[in-house]
Amino acid sequence: MLNEIITVYAIIDDLLKAVGHEDDCRRDMKDAEIITTAVCAAMFFNGNHSKACSYLKDHNLIPNMLEKSRFNRRIHGISMLINDLFHQMGMIFKEISDCTEYLLDSFPVPICDNIRIFNVKLINSEEYRGYIASKKRYFYGVRVQLLTTKNGIPVEFAFMPGSASDVRALNALPLNLPPGSEVYGDSAYTDYSIEDDLKQTSQISLKVMRKKNSKRQDPPWNQYIKQHTRHYIETVFSGITSFFPKSIHAVTYQGFLLKLQAFIFSFTLRQAFRE
């Protein structure tokens, strides 16, 4: 565990240096230490920042650890930096990967159960009430749109309201991929105009499963390839959600997204640097 924490810090510190980030000289705790604490909280303590702070301070890994309120203010202040670091890391994985196939899908993350919707204080909008077709039930929360390599390493993500359709994710995700890339998704991503635009402007092939009434039907062998290729992303989702506690505790909506972002970040590091 100690070796993993040190490795996480080294990676994050190198990424910050690569993007030219400079810390305020008046601060005792560096931004790399703040981000490392949040990632380690997701990786080892079910997203509990207090436990992660106490562990890192007690083991003298971060002796200048901030108190709880100051740590929360710092982590909220660099939320965009964490997002930039993840996508910077994603660009590195895209460049070193020999495979040009990517998987695109979404999974829901409830903020609360349906019975508690009227008491929730993080958000208050019907836009966040979504439907899980596989479970035939509604949820109240966000839908994570995730783009991974064929080996299951996340390289891009976006948070959408629970009721948002998957087609909207095609506009929310940067889809900054090398020319000739192939993105596999299910039939919910069907949008012929976006398919044509990606092919013409970025040379990216969007290969989605075709519906029975689709105007662009696939031959049986293409249909089998699509189904077989995109099947692995379900394993990725189960791997990410295995880090989740029964409920993600947060006081603000931004704090909820920060913890969710840290879970994805920690899973990406585990997938990329596993044996």
C-alpha positions in Angstrom: 0.0 0.0 0.0 2.8 2.4 0.9 4.6 1.7 -2.4 1.4 2.3 -4.4 0.8 5.7 -2.6 4.4 6.8 -3.4 3.9 5.7 -7.0 0.7 7.6 -7.3 2.4 10.8 -6.0 5.3 10.4 -8.4 3.0 10.1 -11.4 0.8 13.0 -10.4 3.8 15.2 -9.6 5.4 14.4 -13.0 2.1 15.2 -14.8 1.9 18.6 -13.0 5.4 19.4 -14.1 4.7 18.3 -17.7 1.7 20.7 -17.9 3.8 23.5 -16.4 1.9 23.8 -13.2 3.6 25.8 -10.4 2.6 25.8 -6.7 2.1 28.9 -4.7 5.3 29.3 -2.6 3.3 30.4 0.4 1.6 27.0 0.7 3.0 24.3 2.9 1.1 21.5 1.1 1.6 21.1 -2.6 -1.2 20.5 -5.1 0.4 17.1 -6.0 -0.1 16.1 -2.4 -3.8 17.3 -2.4 -4.6 15.3 -5.5 -2.6 12.3 -4.2 -4.7 12.3 -1.0 -8.0 12.4 -3.0 -6.9 9.6 -5.3 -5.7 7.4 -2.4 -9.0 8.1 -0.6 -10.8 6.6 -3.6 -8.3 3.8 -4.0 -8.0 2.6 -0.4 -10.7 4.3 1.8 -13.9 4.2 -0.3 -13.6 7.9 -1.0 -13.3 8.9 2.7 -11.0 12.0 2.7 -10.7 12.2 6.5 -9.4 8.6 6.7 -7.0 9.2 3.9 -5.7 12.4 5.4 -5.2 10.8 8.8 -3.4 7.8 7.3 -1.0 9.9 5.2 -0.2 12.2 8.1 0.3 9.4 10.7 2.7 7.5 8.3 4.6 10.7 7.7 4.0 10.6 4.0 2.5 14.1 4.0 3.6 15.7 7.3 2.1 19.1 6.5 -1.4 17.7 6.0 -4.2 20.3 6.1 -7.1 20.1 8.5 -10.4 18.9 7.1 -12.0 22.2 6.2 -8.9 23.7 4.5 -8.3 20.4 2.6 -11.9 20.6 1.2 -11.4 24.2 0.1 -8.1 23.3 -1.6 -9.5 20.2 -3.4 -12.6 22.2 -4.6 -10.3 24.9 -5.9 -8.3 22.6 -8.2 -11.2 20.5 -9.5 -10.5 21.6 -13.1 -6.8 20.9 -12.7 -7.6 17.3 -11.7 -9.8 17.0 -14.8 -7.0 18.4 -17.0 -4.5 16.0 -15.5 -6.7 13.0 -16.3 -7.2 14.0 -19.9 -3.5 14.7 -20.2 -2.8 11.2 -18.9 -5.4 9.9 -21.4 -3.5 11.6 -24.2 -0.4 9.7 -23.2 -2.2 6.4 -23.2 -3.6 7.1 -26.7 -0.1 8.0 -28.0 1.6 4.9 -26.7 -1.2 2.4 -27.5 -0.7 0.3 -30.6 -4.5 -0.3 -30.9 -6.8 2.1 -32.6 -10.0 0.6 -31.2 -11.9 2.4 -28.4 -15.0 1.5 -26.4 -17.7 4.0 -25.5 -20.6 3.5 -23.1 -22.2 5.0 -20.0 -23.2 3.9 -16.5 -25.4 5.5 -13.9 -24.3 6.8 -10.5 -27.2 7.5 -8.2 -27.0 10.3 -5.7 -29.8 8.8 -3.7 -32.6 6.3 -3.9 -35.9 7.3 -5.5 -37.7 7.3 -2.2 -35.3 10.0 -0.9 -35.4 12.3 -3.9 -37.6 14.9 -2.2 -35.0 15.2 0.6 -31.9 15.5 -1.5 -30.1 18.8 -1.2 -27.2 18.4 -3.6 -29.3 19.0 -6.7 -32.9 19.7 -7.4 -33.8 19.1 -11.0 -35.9 16.6 -12.9 -33.1 16.5 -15.4 -31.2 14.2 -13.1 -33.9 11.6 -12.9 -32.8 8.8 -15.3 -33.9 5.3 -16.3 -31.8 2.1 -16.2 -33.2 -0.1 -18.9 -31.3 -3.2 -17.8 -32.7 -3.0 -14.3 -36.1 -1.5 -15.3 -35.9 1.1 -12.6 -35.4 4.9 -12.3 -32.5 6.6 -10.5 -31.6 10.1 -9.4 -28.1 11.2 -10.2 -25.6 11.4 -13.0 -24.6 9.3 -16.0 -20.9 8.8 -16.6 -19.9 8.7 -20.2 -16.7 6.8 -20.5 -14.3 6.2 -23.4 -11.7 3.5 -22.9 -9.0 1.7 -24.9 -9.7 -1.8 -26.0 -7.8 -3.0 -23.0 -10.1 -1.2 -20.6 -8.0 1.9 -19.7 -10.2 5.0 -19.4 -8.9 7.9 -21.5 -11.9 10.3 -21.6 -15.0 10.9 -19.5 -17.9 13.3 -19.1 -20.6 13.7 -16.5 -24.1 14.1 -17.8 -27.5 14.5 -16.0 -29.3 11.2 -15.4 -31.9 11.8 -18.1 -29.4 12.9 -20.8 -29.4 10.6 -23.8 -26.1 9.0 -24.9 -26.1 10.9 -28.1 -25.5 14.1 -26.2 -22.3 12.6 -24.9 -20.9 12.6 -28.4 -20.9 16.4 -28.2 -19.7 16.5 -24.5 -16.7 14.2 -25.0 -13.6 15.7 -26.7 -13.1 12.5 -28.8 -9.5 13.7 -29.3 -8.3 10.5 -31.0 -5.7 9.6 -33.6 -6.9 9.5 -37.3 -8.1 6.1 -38.2 -9.5 5.3 -34.8 -12.6 3.2 -34.4 -15.1 3.9 -31.5 -17.5 1.0 -30.7 -20.8 1.8 -28.9 -24.3 0.5 -28.5 -27.3 1.5 -30.5 -28.1 4.4 -28.1 -25.3 6.4 -29.8 -27.0 6.2 -33.2 -26.7 9.6 -35.0 -25.9 9.4 -38.7 -24.9 13.1 -39.0 -22.4 12.8 -36.2 -21.0 9.6 -37.7 -20.5 11.3 -41.0 -19.0 14.5 -39.4 -16.5 12.4 -37.4 -15.5 10.4 -40.5 -15.0 13.5 -42.7 -13.4 15.9 -40.2 -11.4 13.6 -37.8 -11.2 10.3 -39.7 -12.8 8.6 -36.8 -15.2 5.7 -37.4 -18.1 5.5 -35.0 -19.2 1.9 -35.1 -22.5 1.5 -33.2 -24.8 -1.5 -32.9 -27.6 -1.1 -35.4 -31.3 -1.2 -34.5 -33.7 -3.5 -36.4 -35.2 -0.5 -38.1 -31.9 1.2 -38.9 -31.4 2.7 -42.3 -27.8 1.6 -42.3 -27.9 -2.1 -41.6 -24.7 -4.1 -41.0 -23.8 -7.4 -42.6 -23.8 -10.3 -40.0 -20.0 -10.4 -39.7 -19.8 -6.7 -38.9 -22.6 -7.0 -36.4 -20.7 -9.9 -34.6 -17.4 -7.9 -34.6 -19.1 -4.9 -33.0 -20.9 -7.0 -30.4 -17.7 -9.0 -29.5 -15.5 -5.9 -29.3 -17.7 -3.7 -27.1 -18.6 -6.5 -24.7 -15.4 -5.8 -22.5 -16.5 -2.4 -21.4 -19.1 -3.9 -19.0 -16.2 -5.4 -17.1 -14.6 -2.0 -16.9 -17.8 -0.6 -15.3 -17.9 -3.3 -12.7 -14.2 -2.6 -11.9 -14.8 1.1 -11.4 -18.0 0.6 -9.3 -16.3 -2.0 -7.1 -14.4 0.9 -5.5 -17.6 2.7 -4.7 -19.1 2.6 -1.2 -22.7 1.9 -0.7 -23.4 5.6 -1.1 -20.9 8.3 -2.0 -21.0 10.9 0.8 -20.8 14.5 -0.2 -22.0 17.8 1.1 -22.1 19.6 -2.3 -22.8 18.5 -5.9 -19.2 19.6 -6.9 -17.9 17.4 -4.0 -19.9 14.5 -5.3 -18.4 14.9 -8.8 -14.9 15.3 -7.3 -15.1 12.0 -5.5 -16.5 10.3 -8.6 -13.7 11.8 -10.7 -11.2 10.4 -8.1 -12.7 6.9 -8.4 -12.2 7.0 -12.2 -8.7 8.4 -11.8 -7.6 5.7 -9.3 -9.1 2.9 -11.5 -7.2 4.3 -14.5 -3.9 4.2 -12.7 -4.6 0.6 -11.5 -5.4 -0.6 -15.0 -2.5 1.2 -16.7 0.2 0.1 -14.3 -1.0 -3.4 -13.3 1.3 -6.4 -13.9 
